[in-house]
Amino acid sequence: MTGQSYRSCKRLDEHFDAIVIGSGMGGLSVASLLSKAGKKVLVLEKHYIVGGYTHVFARDGYEWDVGLHYVGQVHIDGTPLQKVFRHISNDNLKWAPLDDVYDRAVFGKKVFEFVRGKENLRAKFKGYFPAQKDHEAIDAYFGLLDEVSNLGVGYYAEKVIPPFLADIFGPMLRRKVLTYSNRTTLDALRSLTDNQELIGVLTMQYGDYGMLPSKSSFYMHALLANHYMDGAAYPVGGAGNMAATIVPVIEEGGGAVLFNAGVKQIVVQGNRAVGVEMEDGTIIHADHIISDTGVIDTFSNLLPAEVAKKHDLQEKLKHLTPSQAHIGFYGGINESPESLGLPRCNYWIFDNEYDHELSGGNFKSLKDNIPVAYVSFPAAKDPQSQVKRPGRSTVEAVIIVPYDWFSKWQGTQWQKRGEEYEQLKKELADRLMEKIYRVAPQLKGKIDTFEVSTPLSTANFMSHAKGEMYGVAHDPERFRQPFLKPYTPVKNVFLTGQDVMIASISGALMGGILCASAILKKDVLGQINKTLK
Ligand SMILES: Cc1cc2nc3c(=O)[nH]c(=O)nc-3n(C[C@H](O)[C@H](O)[C@H](O)COP(=O)(O)OP(=O)(O)OC[C@H]3O[C@@H](n4cnc5c(N)ncnc54)[C@H](O)[C@@H]3O)c2cc1C
């Protein structure tokens, strides 16, 4: 078991340098970075397991991840991302590359392969779209991605420089990013081509940020596409190994990571945070309070109402929308990935429709065609899966849905939501299995156990009230908000995680790096980059 139960912890009357609320990648990364800088850090996680979206759950001898399917750049020696993961895990977290073809987009009977390496990918796209004007559009698209990859520095700098400097220099530092983030993905693509099929393929990874191209910011799309350009990897030992390798670093630094440890509120005296009040009323003191629960939750629930009012925090939140929720299918098969011939890649399954706006717009209820379904095989991606659970394979499927479709069951209890809900879950399981069999027909009749999660499961286990998969939605408006940074208007209260940067494991990690940089008043990333060879 990673971490320690809150109930058995005897150190609650100690004074900590920092308390981190939430143990997702944003929480664990900042906790590890501060611990390595000599701080005593306490991480408090509400769930009964540590890791946030990197936690895993086990049932009937199988194990599934819940929010990590692939991470880019970590498998390439010397990338800053790989170095940071090495640093925060004391070199204990290892990565296994996926196949060279890491994503497959299935449109009807056609399959488009996303292959590792920019030039390989460009050549693939040009092979699929042989017309000269499509080649020009593809080159222009890669050109745009290159432009975006070179302009983040000012944007990150604004988030960590002291707030009074950010007020003065922020608009200038942000300016270049805004030229890309103010456009929607669809708008950017339409400026390059009117070939709907090409647009459909180039934007097929929209599920990775959970927002249709007409609504999402092109900056998010470009960051994501660049992130996976050199392929992707999966944590050796499974997603649970992320927390398992990072938590000991926090403990070695004199800190602790506690589960079953729900925080009720941040304790603020004057305009200064001095600690947290736990759900059971216990007060724990610290110099810095860092929230990984998301900006909406932090401003609406964790900070006392009068403090939020004083700083107009609800006004700020009016610019943000929670991201969409999801339904997950988790299946187990009593055969090895090898004997089943399961690939180490992800499938994105569309019907015949290349126009994501049309298929997304027509998705008005769970009875309608599913615009996109994600399918992959986690046990195949993890080289240790056959050591831990020999002769067993896993399959997962995800679809994106609005939370509202499930709000009528809000307030019901997990596993006691009633007959109608259970029936709906059964129907969803059948529909998702159909999607799975489209790309892995060999699994037909072999899935011997399965579980379905709904947005209510996310709200229940992850405490994301609207079942958000990706924190705050990645529309252009989000990127215009200067308050999405580690500093908050309340002294000693900081934000970390995906809302500080962008959704994804690396985005949440980056949130942790920026937060540690703000607290330590150091360029943490620059330092790690220099020290680790
Ligand atoms: C289905 C799915 C698939 C995904 N796949 C990928 C992928 O393949 N690659 C990728 O890079 N990203 C992926 N993501 C996105 C990625 O998982 C997230 O962006 C990232 O993990 C968010 O990390 P975080 O630290 O910001 O927040 P979280 O992981 O959400 O952590 C927040 C933590 O705070 C805790 N908490 C909340 N309230 C309290 C409280 N009051 N007291 C104590 N604790 C509290 C929660 O329980 C939770 O553990 C996926 C997400 C989903 C949902």
The ligand as an SDF file (V2000), in Angstrom:
LIG
                    3D

 53 58  0  0  0  0  0  0  0  0999 V2000
  -10.1420    8.6240  -18.5740 C   0  0  0  0  0  0  0  0  0  0  0  0
   -8.9370    9.5230  -18.5850 C   0  0  0  0  0  0  0  0  0  0  0  0
   -7.8580    9.1870  -19.3720 C   0  0  0  0  0  0  0  0  0  0  0  0
   -6.7380   10.0040  -19.3950 C   0  0  0  0  0  0  0  0  0  0  0  0
   -5.6630    9.6140  -20.1460 N   0  0  0  0  0  0  0  0  0  0  0  0
   -4.5440   10.3530  -20.1310 C   0  0  0  0  0  0  0  0  0  0  0  0
   -3.3950    9.9240  -20.8520 C   0  0  0  0  0  0  0  0  0  0  0  0
   -3.4020    8.8880  -21.5010 O   0  0  0  0  0  0  0  0  0  0  0  0
   -2.2790   10.7010  -20.8120 N   0  0  0  0  0  0  0  0  0  0  0  0
   -2.2410   11.8660  -20.1130 C   0  0  0  0  0  0  0  0  0  0  0  0
   -1.1970   12.5260  -20.1260 O   0  0  0  0  0  0  0  0  0  0  0  0
   -3.3180   12.2990  -19.4050 N   0  0  0  0  0  0  0  0  0  0  0  0
   -4.4570   11.5680  -19.3940 C   0  0  0  0  0  0  0  0  0  0  0  0
   -5.5430   11.9850  -18.6810 N   0  0  0  0  0  0  0  0  0  0  0  0
   -5.4870   13.2830  -17.9730 C   0  0  0  0  0  0  0  0  0  0  0  0
   -4.6660   13.1920  -16.6970 C   0  0  0  0  0  0  0  0  0  0  0  0
   -4.9890   12.0150  -15.9960 O   0  0  0  0  0  0  0  0  0  0  0  0
   -4.9580   14.4170  -15.8030 C   0  0  0  0  0  0  0  0  0  0  0  0
   -4.8420   15.5990  -16.5590 O   0  0  0  0  0  0  0  0  0  0  0  0
   -3.9920   14.5220  -14.6200 C   0  0  0  0  0  0  0  0  0  0  0  0
   -3.7490   13.2700  -14.0440 O   0  0  0  0  0  0  0  0  0  0  0  0
   -4.5520   15.4750  -13.5750 C   0  0  0  0  0  0  0  0  0  0  0  0
   -3.7130   15.5090  -12.4430 O   0  0  0  0  0  0  0  0  0  0  0  0
   -3.9770   16.5150  -11.2470 P   0  0  0  0  0  0  0  0  0  0  0  0
   -2.9020   16.3200  -10.2700 O   0  0  0  0  0  0  0  0  0  0  0  0
   -4.1710   17.8790  -11.7820 O   0  0  0  0  0  0  0  0  0  0  0  0
   -5.4100   16.1130  -10.6290 O   0  0  0  0  0  0  0  0  0  0  0  0
   -6.0520   14.7500  -10.1370 P   0  0  0  0  0  0  0  0  0  0  0  0
   -5.3170   13.5800  -10.6500 O   0  0  0  0  0  0  0  0  0  0  0  0
   -7.4980   14.8550  -10.4510 O   0  0  0  0  0  0  0  0  0  0  0  0
   -5.8490   14.7750   -8.5500 O   0  0  0  0  0  0  0  0  0  0  0  0
   -6.6290   15.5450   -7.6850 C   0  0  0  0  0  0  0  0  0  0  0  0
   -6.7310   14.8030   -6.3660 C   0  0  0  0  0  0  0  0  0  0  0  0
   -7.3030   15.6470   -5.3630 O   0  0  0  0  0  0  0  0  0  0  0  0
   -8.0740   14.8210   -4.4930 C   0  0  0  0  0  0  0  0  0  0  0  0
   -8.9920   15.6630   -3.7250 N   0  0  0  0  0  0  0  0  0  0  0  0
  -10.0480   16.3690   -4.1820 C   0  0  0  0  0  0  0  0  0  0  0  0
  -10.6420   17.0410   -3.1750 N   0  0  0  0  0  0  0  0  0  0  0  0
   -9.9380   16.7570   -2.0560 C   0  0  0  0  0  0  0  0  0  0  0  0
  -10.0500   17.1610   -0.6790 C   0  0  0  0  0  0  0  0  0  0  0  0
  -11.0060   17.9950   -0.2770 N   0  0  0  0  0  0  0  0  0  0  0  0
   -9.1450   16.6800    0.2170 N   0  0  0  0  0  0  0  0  0  0  0  0
   -8.1630   15.8430   -0.1850 C   0  0  0  0  0  0  0  0  0  0  0  0
   -8.0190   15.4300   -1.4640 N   0  0  0  0  0  0  0  0  0  0  0  0
   -8.8850   15.8830   -2.3950 C   0  0  0  0  0  0  0  0  0  0  0  0
   -8.7680   13.8770   -5.4590 C   0  0  0  0  0  0  0  0  0  0  0  0
   -9.2610   12.7370   -4.7980 O   0  0  0  0  0  0  0  0  0  0  0  0
   -7.6320   13.5660   -6.4340 C   0  0  0  0  0  0  0  0  0  0  0  0
   -6.9050   12.4410   -6.0320 O   0  0  0  0  0  0  0  0  0  0  0  0
   -6.6870   11.1840  -18.6260 C   0  0  0  0  0  0  0  0  0  0  0  0
   -7.7880   11.5250  -17.8060 C   0  0  0  0  0  0  0  0  0  0  0  0
   -8.8990   10.7070  -17.7770 C   0  0  0  0  0  0  0  0  0  0  0  0
  -10.0440   11.0450  -16.8810 C   0  0  0  0  0  0  0  0  0  0  0  0
  1  2  1  0
  2  3  1  0
  2 52  2  0
  3  4  2  0
  4  5  1  0
  4 50  1  0
  5  6  2  0
  6  7  1  0
  6 13  1  0
  7  8  2  0
  7  9  1  0
  9 10  1  0
 10 11  2  0
 10 12  1  0
 12 13  2  0
 13 14  1  0
 14 15  1  0
 14 50  1  0
 15 16  1  0
 16 17  1  0
 16 18  1  0
 18 19  1  0
 18 20  1  0
 20 21  1  0
 20 22  1  0
 22 23  1  0
 23 24  1  0
 24 25  2  0
 24 26  1  0
 24 27  1  0
 27 28  1  0
 28 29  2  0
 28 30  1  0
 28 31  1  0
 31 32  1  0
 32 33  1  0
 33 34  1  0
 33 48  1  0
 34 35  1  0
 35 36  1  0
 35 46  1  0
 36 37  1  0
 36 45  1  0
 37 38  2  0
 38 39  1  0
 39 40  1  0
 39 45  2  0
 40 41  1  0
 40 42  2  0
 42 43  1  0
 43 44  2  0
 44 45  1  0
 46 47  1  0
 46 48  1  0
 48 49  1  0
 50 51  2  0
 51 52  1  0
 52 53  1  0
M  END
$$$$
